[in-house]
Amino acid sequence: MKVSGSFLSSKNIPRDISKLNDTDIDYIHVDIGDGKFVKLKTMPFREMRNIYKFTSKRLDVHLMVKKPSKYIPLYAELNTEYIIFHVEVLEDIVKDLELIKKYSIKAGLAISPETKVSELVPYLPYLDVILIMSVVPGKGGQEFIEETKDKIKEVRALLNSYKSKALISVDGGINEETKNLCADADILVAGSYITNSDDFQEKITSLR
């Protein structure tokens, strides 16, 4: 199991990103909120771009925004492995996925708890990863929605039926117990479970 570390709940972002960089974590998960798609509004790109000063890890960028096309070119400048935006946006989704690919970055769609898995079907040929939200997007420290276990299995069955090689990532309320509900996933995104601990590496290892 791969692990992506989120600093959404962090009270000292530079310190925690530096500490994550000293572990064997696979990715740094970067949550971007525009205050419109979700209530959360994260720091502007001019500040976020400085993340390179604190980590050499590849970034896993999660755009919780109404207009992904505005943000994709910005985060494509960084050391980014994935750019993921929500299937619920009203923009031209195929066009945005193709824009990500144009930068030779892996593209993904996130799906919120209330959204049907079938919404993903038209975009499967473009996807390298599907991010299943196991909490309501936009706020750290929430409890894992137990029904997500069934959604993960449904997405896995969908990928198998379409012979898609896209990975499944799960984000929200991930800890040593809830990871057992995510057996069909490939990547776990964990935030407060890691950053609220005294030993980041120990928590990361417990999720693998």
Buried (B, 14 or more C-beta within 10 A) or exposed (E): EBBBBBBBBBEEBBEBBEBBBEBEBBBBBBBBBBEEBBEBEBEEBEEBBBBEEBBEBBBBBBBBBBBBBEBBEBBBEBEBBBBBBBBBBEBEBEEBBEBBBEBEBBBBBBBBBEBEBEBBEEBBEBBBBBBBBBBEBBBBEBEBBEEBBEBBBBBBEBBEEEEBEBBBBBBBBBBEEBBEBBEBBBBBBBBBBBBBEEEBBEBBEBBE
